[in-house]
């Protein structure tokens, strides 16, 4: 469940909104009213740690500009307010995902007995296949 007030999550001067003509459902209303919300967020103003910023760059992909602006376009709903909330919720999800640190993988090696079992089974399969050769009637 997204929070009701997103202003506590980031400084408001880091965001700017613009409303565009949307595509999709809405009939004639789509042609008359600019309901799609384009949310621009300056990620440098968010004060993210370098690790979180690097993860946000990979999560955002092409939505992040070279100048450090994250652009989210929401046009799923028919009203400006619903699209504004959708864009802010998606921004909050991205930022929350950027703060999650993945556990480092510890490489493991198979034990000596596991290696021996593997070789034994390979030899067994080889013997079975060798028995499928041509039969000689000597």
Residue pairs with C-beta under 8 A, 6 or more apart in sequence:
2 85
2 88
2 89
2 92
3 9
3 92
6 88
6 89
6 91
6 92
9 92
9 95
10 41
10 45
10 46
10 91
10 95
11 45
11 46
13 45
14 41
14 42
14 43
14 45
14 46
15 39
15 40
15 41
15 42
16 39
16 40
17 37
17 38
17 39
17 40
17 84
17 87
18 37
18 38
18 40
19 34
19 35
19 36
19 37
19 38
19 80
20 34
20 36
20 37
20 38
20 73
20 75
21 30
21 31
21 33
21 34
21 35
21 36
22 30
22 34
22 35
22 36
22 75
22 83
23 30
23 36
23 75
24 30
24 75
24 76
25 78
26 33
26 35
26 78
29 35
29 78
33 80
34 80
35 75
35 77
35 78
35 79
35 80
35 83
36 73
36 74
36 75
36 83
37 73
37 74
37 75
37 80
37 83
37 84
37 86
37 87
38 71
38 72
38 73
38 74
38 87
39 71
39 72
39 73
39 74
39 84
39 87
39 88
39 91
40 69
40 70
40 71
41 69
41 70
41 72
41 91
42 68
42 69
43 53
43 56
43 64
43 68
43 69
43 70
44 68
46 95
48 56
48 95
48 98
51 101
52 98
52 99
53 98
55 97
55 98
55 99
55 100
56 64
56 70
56 94
56 95
56 98
57 64
59 94
59 97
59 98
60 70
60 94
63 70
63 71
63 72
64 70
64 71
65 71
70 91
70 94
72 87
72 90
72 91
72 94
73 87
74 83
74 84
74 86
74 87
74 90
75 83
76 82
76 83
76 86
77 83
77 86
110 118
